[in-house]
Amino acid sequence: MKSLAGKVAIVTGGGSGIGAAAARALAADGAKVIVAGRRTAQLKSVAATAPGAIRSFQCDVSDFTQVSDLFTSVFANEGQVDLLLNAAGIYWQNSLAEFDMADWRRIIDVNLTGAAHAIHCALPGMLAQDFGRIITLGSRSAHTPGAVTSAYSASKAGVEGLTRSVAHEILWQRRYRPNVHINVLYPGRTVTDLLEGSTDQPEKYQSPEDVYPFIKALFLRPRRSGMGQIIYRRKIVSRGDVKLRAKQIRANLWGAKK
Ligand SMILES: NC(=O)c1ccc[n+]([C@@H]2O[C@H](COP(=O)([O-])OP(=O)(O)OC[C@H]3O[C@@H](n4cnc5c(N)ncnc54)[C@H](OP(=O)(O)O)[C@@H]3O)[C@@H](O)[C@H]2O)c1
């Protein structure tokens, strides 16, 4: 695939930061984009930058019914979903001892379960059309200990496990080399609302627009590319073992069906 023109993309967390910058750039590259998030004003202002190319849809990704409604609306209006960028995320710091456990759970609900909701809704259509690219924004925090990041780190580690497992699941479903890819991208430190108050050196951070080339490169990857990978910029941080374990996956499937 050489171009994103005509592709239909859903960007969760598309009202601000990396998601908004990606939505605008995707539209400039000819894709039809649906930005999803909770705050309608933000979503509408992103949509207004490319009228006709970007549409907004209010959706809390932690609520499965709302995510399901989002995909139903996109399938009804556009007929397909080709690209999914899971950029919705929250980052609240606290020690585990002092965390309000409802807040702790909320981080998991948005960052991890929210991504799972969207992937669950996107995957059947992508497999049926034998084309799809799913990227979830991860973080080095998944592997880097932080005294006040237990919830965020756990959510991002979960995103990696989710992605690897779904990559295996795609092979389960399609024994030939599928043209449906799922990967995690670490955006790198980026100046957005997410990190407000948690960094004192914003000048050292990149802008949200700097992340798009790496998102685009993953969306444009050819059929025979790896998946279940963890990627930082163009570097594969962790390859996953999806291809190597294909035989084993089939054996697992056989076991699961019994
Ligand atoms: N900035 C960085 O340095 C950095 C580094 C590593 C990873 N990341 C990851 O990159 C992703 C994008 O973050 P960002 O830096 O661009 O921050 P951001 O500007 O705060 O974007 C996060 C977006 O997620 C949306 N969101 C939050 N809760 C939601 C929910 N329940 N349902 C739907 N949307 C929700 C927010 O919109 P609403 O509030 O309107 O819903 C917001 O537009 C996040 O997953 C983050 O963990 C960022």
The ligand as a Gaussian input file, in Angstrom:
#p B3LYP/6-31G(d) Opt

LIG

0 1
 N        2.530000      12.691000      25.633000
 C        3.487000      11.760000      25.843000
 O        4.671000      12.071000      26.128000
 C        3.137000      10.301000      25.735000
 C        4.157000       9.350000      25.928000
 C        3.853000       8.010000      25.838000
 C        2.559000       7.619000      25.525000
 N        1.590000       8.539000      25.343000
 C        0.238000       8.057000      25.038000
 O       -0.262000       8.735000      23.901000
 C       -1.695000       8.740000      23.966000
 C       -2.195000      10.143000      23.607000
 O       -1.870000      11.034000      24.654000
 P       -1.489000      12.559000      24.437000
 O       -0.114000      12.723000      24.942000
 O       -1.798000      12.991000      23.059000
 O       -2.428000      13.284000      25.528000
 P       -3.814000      14.043000      25.408000
 O       -3.699000      15.251000      24.567000
 O       -4.291000      14.218000      26.803000
 O       -4.740000      12.994000      24.634000
 C       -5.454000      11.986000      25.273000
 C       -6.833000      11.943000      24.648000
 O       -7.553000      10.846000      25.205000
 C       -8.891000      11.252000      25.340000
 N       -9.525000      10.467000      26.376000
 C       -9.224000      10.407000      27.693000
 N      -10.076000       9.599000      28.336000
 C      -10.932000       9.130000      27.396000
 C      -12.045000       8.253000      27.428000
 N      -12.469000       7.702000      28.569000
 N      -12.699000       8.001000      26.276000
 C      -12.303000       8.577000      25.112000
 N      -11.250000       9.393000      25.014000
 C      -10.576000       9.675000      26.148000
 C       -8.841000      12.733000      25.716000
 O      -10.017000      13.416000      25.298000
 P      -11.289000      13.604000      26.257000
 O      -10.756000      14.042000      27.582000
 O      -12.099000      14.644000      25.567000
 O      -11.998000      12.297000      26.301000
 C       -7.646000      13.210000      24.901000
 O       -8.056000      13.748000      23.673000
 C       -2.071000       8.263000      25.361000
 O       -2.472000       6.910000      25.296000
 C       -0.771000       8.346000      26.122000
 O       -0.706000       7.401000      27.177000
 C        1.844000       9.880000      25.433000

